[in-house]
Amino acid sequence: MFVTSTVCFLVFMYVTSVACRADREPECSRFHYEEQLLEKMVRMEFNVERLQQQLDSMSEVVAKLEGIRKQLTDSTRLTEEVKDQVGSVYTRWGRDSCPTGATFIYDGLVAGSHYTHTGSGVNYLCLSKEPIWANGSPTASNVGIIHGSEYETKSANIWTNLHDNDVPCAACRSRGATMMIPGRNICYEGWKLEYYGYLMTSYQSHAGSKEFICVDSEATVAEGSNSGDQNGALLYFVKAVCGALKCPPYDGNKLITCAVCSQTK
């Protein structure tokens, strides 16, 4: 409506101006000025319409970008939720708590078969401190036997205060896959350090062989430990024997370290 009226008015002004120019009247300058002014107004109106169209187009682009951003945010959140749901469970030997960033599941006592027994299990367990028994009190006479674990550190130059004390443990969950790296206390690139410490196992000449576990460098004593030398499933430091293990890089006089690492990439 505005454009049509404006065009009509321009036609009128043009005709009037032509007539005026034909008569060479002084007031022709007024008509000419008004004609130019109206032309500028029409151009401005067209420019405003074009700007509005551009703004509408930009608004559509912004809306699409916002939708993409929301999808990326949702995807990132879903990835984090999946990581939280998957993760990996590991045992922190020598401590009754979990490292920062890991989820605590339970704490317990390290246990295993007696160091003089050739049978029973070869692994150390993080035995719950809160056992729940089956209904009816089932029992048997021929069984495997499990004992609590103690530190055997009196011959070392560290942890002598822990000798003959009971060993705590904790079950923890990380947000990525985990592995124990024997022989170093730093993780490789792409892996996060959960904790580091020393490799420990049973004594070399004991009848019962045990697995190697990574005991935390800040090992503590289990709650209620009485330093009574009860023996059981014992824990000793580990050294390398030079030969098939090359020295260097290994050193037969140094205690072998370890690290528990979780994947970050």
C-alpha positions as CSV (number, residue, x, y, z in Angstrom):
1,M,0.0,0.0,0.0
2,F,2.8,2.4,1.0
3,V,4.8,1.7,-2.1
4,T,1.8,2.1,-4.5
5,S,0.9,5.4,-2.9
6,T,4.5,6.6,-3.1
7,V,4.8,5.7,-6.7
8,C,1.6,7.6,-7.5
9,F,2.8,10.6,-5.6
10,L,6.1,10.4,-7.5
11,V,4.3,10.4,-10.8
12,F,2.3,13.4,-9.7
13,M,5.4,15.2,-8.6
14,Y,7.2,14.3,-11.9
15,V,4.3,15.6,-14.0
16,T,4.1,18.8,-11.9
17,S,7.8,19.3,-12.1
18,V,7.9,18.9,-15.9
19,A,5.1,21.3,-16.2
20,C,6.9,23.7,-13.9
21,R,10.1,23.4,-15.8
22,A,8.3,24.1,-19.0
23,D,7.0,27.4,-17.6
24,R,10.3,28.2,-15.9
25,E,8.6,29.3,-12.7
26,P,10.8,30.1,-9.6
27,E,8.8,27.8,-7.4
28,C,10.0,24.8,-9.5
29,S,13.0,24.4,-7.1
30,R,10.5,23.5,-4.3
31,F,8.9,20.7,-6.4
32,H,12.3,19.4,-7.4
33,Y,13.5,19.3,-3.7
34,E,10.4,17.4,-2.7
35,E,10.8,15.0,-5.5
36,Q,14.4,14.1,-4.5
37,L,13.3,13.8,-0.8
38,L,10.6,11.4,-1.7
39,E,12.9,9.4,-3.9
40,K,15.3,9.0,-0.9
41,M,12.4,7.9,1.3
42,V,11.4,5.2,-1.2
43,R,15.0,4.0,-1.4
44,M,15.2,3.9,2.4
45,E,12.0,1.9,2.5
46,F,13.4,-0.6,0.0
47,N,16.7,-0.8,2.0
48,V,14.7,-1.4,5.2
49,E,12.8,-4.3,3.6
50,R,16.1,-5.8,2.3
51,L,17.7,-5.5,5.8
52,Q,14.7,-7.2,7.3
53,Q,15.0,-10.0,4.8
54,Q,18.7,-10.4,5.7
55,L,17.9,-10.3,9.4
56,D,15.2,-13.0,8.9
57,S,17.8,-15.1,7.0
58,M,20.4,-14.6,9.7
59,S,17.9,-15.6,12.4
60,E,17.2,-18.9,10.5
61,V,21.0,-19.5,10.4
62,V,21.4,-18.8,14.1
63,A,18.5,-21.1,14.9
64,K,20.1,-23.9,12.9
65,L,23.5,-23.3,14.6
66,E,21.7,-23.4,18.0
67,G,20.2,-26.7,17.1
68,I,23.6,-28.1,16.1
69,R,25.1,-26.8,19.4
70,K,22.4,-28.5,21.4
71,Q,23.0,-31.8,19.5
72,L,26.7,-31.6,20.3
73,T,26.0,-30.8,23.9
74,D,23.6,-33.7,24.2
75,S,26.1,-36.0,22.5
76,T,28.8,-34.9,24.9
77,R,26.6,-35.4,27.9
78,L,25.6,-38.8,26.6
79,T,29.2,-39.8,26.1
80,E,30.0,-38.7,29.7
81,E,27.0,-40.7,31.0
82,V,28.1,-43.8,29.1
83,K,31.6,-43.4,30.6
84,D,30.1,-43.1,34.0
85,Q,28.0,-46.2,33.5
86,V,30.8,-48.3,31.9
87,G,34.1,-47.5,33.6
88,S,36.3,-50.1,35.2
89,V,36.7,-51.6,38.6
90,Y,40.1,-52.1,40.3
91,T,41.4,-52.9,43.8
92,R,43.5,-50.3,45.6
93,W,45.8,-52.5,47.7
94,G,47.1,-51.1,51.0
95,R,44.4,-48.4,51.4
96,D,40.8,-48.3,52.5
97,S,39.8,-45.4,50.3
98,C,39.8,-44.5,46.6
99,P,41.8,-41.9,44.8
100,T,40.3,-38.6,43.8
101,G,38.0,-39.0,40.8
102,A,37.3,-42.7,41.4
103,T,34.1,-44.0,42.8
104,F,34.3,-45.8,46.2
105,I,32.6,-49.2,46.2
106,Y,33.6,-50.9,49.4
107,D,36.7,-51.3,51.7
108,G,38.0,-54.6,53.1
109,L,40.9,-56.7,54.2
110,V,43.5,-58.3,51.9
111,A,43.3,-62.1,52.3
112,G,44.6,-65.3,50.6
113,S,45.9,-68.8,51.2
114,H,48.5,-69.4,53.9
115,Y,52.1,-69.0,52.8
116,T,53.0,-72.6,53.7
117,H,50.0,-74.2,51.8
118,T,50.5,-75.5,48.3
119,G,46.8,-75.6,47.6
120,S,43.9,-73.1,47.8
121,G,43.9,-70.0,45.7
122,V,47.0,-68.2,44.3
123,N,45.4,-64.7,44.2
124,Y,44.9,-62.1,46.8
125,L,41.4,-61.0,47.6
126,C,39.9,-57.8,48.9
127,L,37.6,-59.5,51.4
128,S,34.6,-57.6,52.6
129,K,34.6,-56.4,56.2
130,E,30.8,-57.0,56.3
131,P,30.2,-60.7,55.4
132,I,26.7,-61.9,54.8
133,W,26.2,-65.6,55.3
134,A,23.8,-67.9,53.4
135,N,20.6,-69.1,55.0
136,G,20.7,-72.4,56.8
137,S,24.4,-72.2,57.9
138,P,25.7,-74.6,55.2
139,T,29.2,-76.1,56.0
140,A,31.8,-78.7,54.8
141,S,34.8,-80.5,56.1
142,N,37.1,-80.6,53.0
143,V,37.6,-76.9,52.1
144,G,40.1,-74.3,51.0
145,I,41.3,-72.0,53.7
146,I,41.7,-68.2,53.5
147,H,43.9,-66.1,55.8
148,G,44.3,-62.4,56.4
149,S,47.4,-60.8,54.8
150,E,50.3,-59.1,56.6
151,Y,53.1,-56.8,55.5
152,E,56.5,-58.4,55.7
153,T,58.8,-55.4,55.5
154,K,61.3,-55.6,58.4
155,S,64.2,-56.3,56.0
156,A,63.5,-53.2,53.9
157,N,64.6,-49.6,54.5
158,I,61.0,-48.4,54.1
159,W,57.6,-49.3,55.7
160,T,59.3,-51.0,58.7
161,N,56.4,-49.5,60.8
162,L,54.0,-51.6,58.8
163,H,55.7,-55.0,59.5
164,D,53.4,-57.7,60.7
165,N,50.3,-55.4,60.4
166,D,47.1,-56.4,58.6
167,V,46.6,-55.0,55.0
168,P,43.6,-52.9,54.0
169,C,42.1,-52.6,50.5
170,A,39.4,-50.8,48.7
171,A,37.3,-51.6,45.5
172,C,37.1,-48.5,43.3
173,R,35.6,-47.7,39.9
174,S,37.3,-45.4,37.4
175,R,35.7,-43.7,34.4
176,G,37.9,-45.6,31.9
177,A,39.5,-49.0,31.4
178,T,42.3,-49.7,33.9
179,M,45.5,-51.6,34.0
180,M,48.4,-52.2,36.4
181,I,51.8,-51.4,34.9
182,P,54.7,-53.2,36.7
183,G,58.1,-51.7,36.6
184,R,57.2,-48.0,36.6
185,N,55.3,-45.5,38.7
186,I,54.2,-43.2,35.9
187,C,51.4,-43.9,33.4
188,Y,51.9,-43.8,29.6
189,E,50.4,-41.0,27.5
190,G,46.6,-41.2,27.2
191,W,46.3,-42.8,30.7
192,K,45.5,-41.2,34.0
193,L,47.3,-42.2,37.2
194,E,44.9,-43.7,39.8
195,Y,47.7,-44.6,42.2
196,Y,51.3,-45.8,42.3
197,G,53.3,-47.9,44.7
198,Y,55.4,-51.1,44.9
199,L,55.0,-54.5,43.5
200,M,54.5,-57.1,46.2
201,T,53.9,-60.9,46.4
202,S,54.8,-63.9,48.5
203,Y,58.4,-64.8,49.5
204,Q,60.4,-66.5,46.8
205,S,60.9,-69.8,48.7
206,H,57.4,-70.2,50.3
207,A,55.4,-73.2,49.3
208,G,52.4,-71.2,48.1
209,S,52.9,-69.0,45.1
210,K,50.9,-65.8,44.9
211,E,50.2,-63.2,42.2
212,F,51.9,-59.9,42.0
213,I,49.9,-56.9,43.2
214,C,50.5,-53.2,43.3
215,V,50.4,-51.9,46.9
216,D,49.9,-48.2,47.3
217,S,53.0,-46.0,48.0
218,E,51.1,-44.5,51.0
219,A,50.1,-47.9,52.4
220,T,48.4,-47.9,55.7
221,V,47.4,-50.4,58.4
222,A,44.0,-52.0,58.4
223,E,41.6,-50.8,61.2
224,G,41.9,-53.1,64.2
225,S,45.3,-54.5,63.2
226,N,47.2,-55.7,66.4
227,S,50.7,-56.2,65.0
228,G,50.6,-59.8,66.3
229,D,52.5,-61.6,63.6
230,Q,49.6,-63.9,62.6
231,N,51.3,-64.8,59.3
232,G,48.8,-66.0,56.7
233,A,48.9,-64.5,53.2
234,L,52.2,-62.5,53.4
235,L,53.3,-59.6,51.3
236,Y,57.0,-59.0,50.4
237,F,58.6,-56.4,48.2
238,V,60.0,-57.5,44.8
239,K,63.4,-57.2,43.2
240,A,64.6,-58.0,39.7
241,V,67.2,-60.7,38.9
242,C,69.6,-59.5,36.2
243,G,70.0,-61.9,33.3
244,A,67.0,-62.4,31.1
245,L,65.9,-59.1,32.7
246,K,68.5,-56.7,31.4
247,C,70.3,-54.5,33.8
248,P,70.1,-51.7,32.9
249,P,67.4,-50.7,32.6
250,Y,66.6,-52.8,35.6
251,D,68.6,-52.8,38.8
252,G,68.8,-55.8,41.1
253,N,69.2,-53.7,44.2
254,K,66.1,-51.6,43.7
255,L,62.4,-52.4,44.7
256,I,60.2,-52.7,41.6
257,T,57.5,-50.0,41.4
258,C,54.1,-50.1,39.8
259,A,51.2,-47.9,38.7
260,V,47.5,-48.4,38.3
261,C,46.3,-46.3,35.3
262,S,42.9,-45.5,33.7
263,Q,42.4,-44.7,30.1
264,T,41.5,-41.2,29.2
265,K,41.5,-41.3,25.3
